[in-house]
Amino acid sequence: MALSLLGCSNAYAQDVPPPPEISAVPIPDGQIDRALGQLDVLAAEIMRRSGIPGMAVAVVRDGRTVYAKGFGIRKAGTREPVDADTVFQIASLSKPITATVVARQIQAGTVAWDTPVAKHLPWFRLKEPWVTSHVTIGDLLSHRSGLPDHAGDELEDLGFDRRQVLERLRFLPLAPFRVSYAYTNFGFTAAAEAVAVASGKDWATLCEEALFKPLGMTSTSTRFADFEARSNRAFGHIKVGEGFEAKYQRRPDAQAPAGGVSSSVNDLARWLAMITDGGAIGGRVFLEKKALLPAMSPQAFSGQPSTFTARPGFYGYGFNVGVTPAGRVSFSHSGAFAMGAGTNFVILPSAGIGIVVLTNAAPTGAAEALTAQFIDLVQFGKIERDWYAGYHAVVAPTNAPTGSLVGKPRPASPTPAADLAAYEGTYMNDYFGPAQIVRGNGGLVLKLGPKGMAFSLRHWHGNAFTFEPSSENATDGSISLATFTTAANERFRDLTIEYLDGEGLGAFRRK
């Protein structure tokens, strides 16, 4: 007779963990203290190698903050130092914060992880009606709805607000429901909006009442206006030449639940301590296990093993869930704005340890490298590899310009364009809305989005023109083709915009 022992934890004494909870590598006495003692030097070295302007770091141990420091400056060209109270934009580290707020509403009985989103957002639709009626809060928080990777992000770049983006998700193709994983900011945001509506509050107010105020996170908000008003805030930087410049400001209100939280490491340490302690604060239950544990349990494959010896990656509801080489369960998440933010946290619940790192620069791998070095020291007493080199290579594509013509010379003898008047007009697209082609700046101008964002077109070859988008998802140096086709009576009928054609939706038809 077959017998499974995986659920038989009651057969073990209270002070002896059952087999599924035993780590392969024990942590000797004093090893965590030694790891903490090396953080100053490690942080300084990461700052030197990456060249980033500023960083803040906090560590919690057994439910309390044991390390919180700032390094560098808030803004290049100034002397204002980063400290543990400096407020950063934390980008996608917002997602586990959002999941915690949702868990509080689940504990209150307002919603459940399996509540259909349509119950509270009857206007929200996806391409397939069956999926629309069945997709749940949990499906969207675990990125298993079938929406394509980063669905809706280009709409935000063009100035569409939250409701406008969410309403347009219905035009996007869907992968198989609940068996596909694709990371989506606006799918995640839709789930949070459903929870907010169910709670009878806007999302920002719900976060304040359910999490920030109870934990004493007085410098934390999901509103960009609150971040902008902070006197002690870090400015986002991008790499320009050999240094970093505070050139752009990311305004992520449209996707606030997925990427719009701003906070300090002192504030995040309060949240981290509660999570690390299984939902407790000072021995008092703040989040019940039945509400919190599903968020921190595998709900979707985020990384399929590529070899027989590789460990898989999992995503919970807003948390990355994994197993370290030491056999310890870990929870983590990174955040990145190409306009100037790189963040990461890691928790080892079996060791009672959590670390968070915030930086004010486009992702370089600095945040992930520092947390990985510290976690290595906690588990093994030594750093296992050059984590900065590894992570820097992984995140480099995030900062790379996009477009098939990047790095290519302009044609020496291009085929002439038609008369410019033949291209003028309004071209329609269900997903992106109208694209207007007008005369201006001595040539043609493309206008996109609800506010008419303008791009000057430059002739490339024949009926193809180029423009240079610059946004969170198209970094400086990006080049997009705008190609006109199908001439009819000296007028062109179709326009394809390469920058918007990632899902095959970049074709516009003349009105």
Residue, then its C-alpha position, 0 to 999 in steps of 0.5 A: m500500500a502506498l503511503s504519503l508522509l508529506g502532510c503528517s506534520n502532527a507526527y513530530a514533536q513541536d520542536v522538531p520540524p517535519p521533513p518538508e521544513i528541514s533545510a539542507v544546510p544549518i546556520p551556525d551560531g553567530q553566522i547571521d551576526r557576521a553577515l550583518g557586520q559585512l553589510d556596510v562594506l558590501a553596500a559600498e562596494i556595490m555602489r562603487r561597481s555600479g556607479i549608482p547615486g544612492m541606495a538604502v538598506a534595511v534588515v529585519r531579524d526575528g520581527r525587529t529591525v536590526y540594520a537600516k542605513g542609507f548610502g550615497i546621495r538622493k540626486a546627482g549634482t547635490r550633496e543631499p544624503v540618502d538615509a533610512d527615511t529617504v523615500f524611493q519609488i519602489a516599482s514592482l516591489s509594490k506587488p507584494i505590498t498590494a498582495t498584503v492589502v488584499a490579504r487583509q481584505i480577505q481576512a475581513g471577509t470582503v473578498a476571497w482569492d477566488t472571487p471573480v473580478a467581474k463581480h465587482l468590475p462588471w465593465f472589465r472584459l478580456k477577449e474571451p467571454w468565458v475567461t472574463s466571467h471566470v478570471t479571479i482576483g488570484d488569477l490576475l495577482s499570479h499572472r495566469s490570466g492569459l494576458p500577454d507579457h506587460a499587457g497595457d504598458e504601452l497605453e500608459d506610456l501614451g498617457f491613458d489613465r487606469r480605467q482607459v487601460l483596463e477597458r482596452l485589455r479586452f482587445l489583447p489576445l489571450a494565452p491558455f487560461r490558468v496554465s500560462y504565466a505572463y507578467t502583467n502590471f495592469g492585470f494585477t492592477a485590475a485585481a486590486e481595483a476589484v478589491a477596492v470597489a468591494s471595500g467601498k474605497d479608492w485603492a490609495t485610501l484602502c492601502e492607508e487604512a488596511l496596512f500603512k497606518p496600522l504598521g506605522m508606515t508614515s512615509t508610504s503611499t500609492r499616490f505619486a503626488d504624495f511622493e513628489a511632496r516628500s522633502n526627503r525623496a530620492f530622484g530617479h536616474i538613468k545612465v548617461g555616458e559614464g554617469f547617472e543623471a536625474k533626467y526623467q520622472r516616472r509617474p505610475d499612478a495608472q498602475a499604482p497597485a502594481g508599481g506605484v508605491s513609494s516608501s523608505v527602508n524604515d517603513l518597509a522594514r515594518w512590513l518586512a518584519m510582519i511578513t517574516d514573522g508569519g503575519a504577527i507584530g510583536g507576538r500579536v496576529f495582524l494577518e491570519k495564516k489562512a489569509l496570508l499563506p496562499a499569497m506566499s505559496p506557489q500559484a503559477f510556474s514563473g520559471q520552468p526548469s531548463t535542466f534536470t538539476a535546475r530549480p523551478g521558479f514559482y509565483g504566488y499572489g504578488f510574491n516570488v516563491g522559491v527554494t534556495p541552494a541551502g534548501r530554504v524557502s525564500f520569498s522575494h520580489s524585484g522592482a525596476f523603472a527604466m526611468g530610474a528605480g531598482t529595488n529588491f527584497v528577500i525573506l528566509p522565513s526559516a532563519g527569521i531574516g529579511i532584507v530590502v534594498l532600494t536604489n535611485a537608478a535604472p536597474t543595474g543589478a545592484a539591489e539584487a546583488l546586495t541581497a544575494q550576497f547577504i543571503d549567501l553569507v547568512q546561509f553559507g558564511k561566504i559569498e558563492r559567486d559574483w552576483y553583481a556581474g550575473y545580475h547586471a547581465v540579466v537586467a541590461p536588456t531592460n535599459a536597451p533601446t528598442g526598434s529594428l533600426v537601432g544601430k543601423p545607418r540611414p539609407a544613402s539613396p532612399t526612394p523618395a516619399a510621396d507628396l506629404a499631403a497624401y499621408e495626412g489624416t486620422y488612422m484608427n485602431d481599437y486598442f491604441g485609439p486614433a493616430q493623427i498625421v499632420r504637417g508640422n516642424g517642416g514635415l510630418v508629425l504623428k500624434l498618439g494617445p488621449k493627449g495627442m503626444a506628438f512625434s516628428l517623423r523623419h523620412w527613411h525610405g519610400n513610404a517608411f518614416t521613423f520617430e524616436p519614442s522615449s518612455e518607460n518601455a522605450t528608453d533613450g535611443s529607441i527608434s520606431l518605424a511608421t510605415f504607410t501602405t496601400a495607396a488609393n487615389e493618392r492617399f494612403r489607407d494603412l499605417t503600421i507603427e513598429y513601436l506598438d506592434g509587439e502583439g500584432l496590434g500596431a496596424f491603423r486604418r485611415k478613418 
